[in-house]
Amino acid sequence: IYKHPMFALASAVSIVLSIVLFSVMLLTPLYVQKVREISPFHAGLLMLPGAVVMGLMSPITGKLFDKYGPRALAYTGLTISVVTTYFLSRLQLDTGYYYLMMLYTIRMFGMSMVMMPIMTNGMNSLPMKSNPHGTAMNNTLQQVSGAIGSALLLTIMTNRLEQSATNQAKELMASGVDISAMKGEIERTAMLDGVNHAFFISTLITLGALILALFIKRVVPPKFEPSADAVEEFKK
């Protein structure tokens, strides 16, 4: 890897993006179902436009990559991701369904402008014979980092949730309020605090990816030159 710094950099950015991508895909349904008390079916519908946008952007991003290179796309996409993730860290108990859908969709739009260009640029820095190894390494790193990142941010959310619930209960008990009648409200408020905190940490992680993207340079893939033996074999 040290012989191909752009591949190493692309792998590092990919790891960070996988952490925030998979974790947000878990945090958003938790907020929708536990805080907003929306059905799982409608929670899935909320995330559907984001998935569609990512699919539609794949061929478009390829053309933009050929024209502008990876750095411009990475800056734009990561800036969009940082801003939208920050707004997701400011959710309220009554945040609108369609507002949340819009934020999630725009965020996925930003992510779609980063993932493919970054990895393509990294793969271009490898010799052709190493492409299978590079692809295998990227897939493994993305899956492992996504799983670890999801577990990490869910742990952060849970710890913040428990701390917030305990603090609320202590404040209410000190005021002489019967907390048994407010258990549901305490749980919702604590969950909201935990989700917002996890989204804020995700914002900082995404900002780290944006900083890494400052060092990206466009790599021209090495030209394939067939060996003399291959040319003679082809002529036969």
Disulfide bonds with the S-S distance in Angstrom:
none
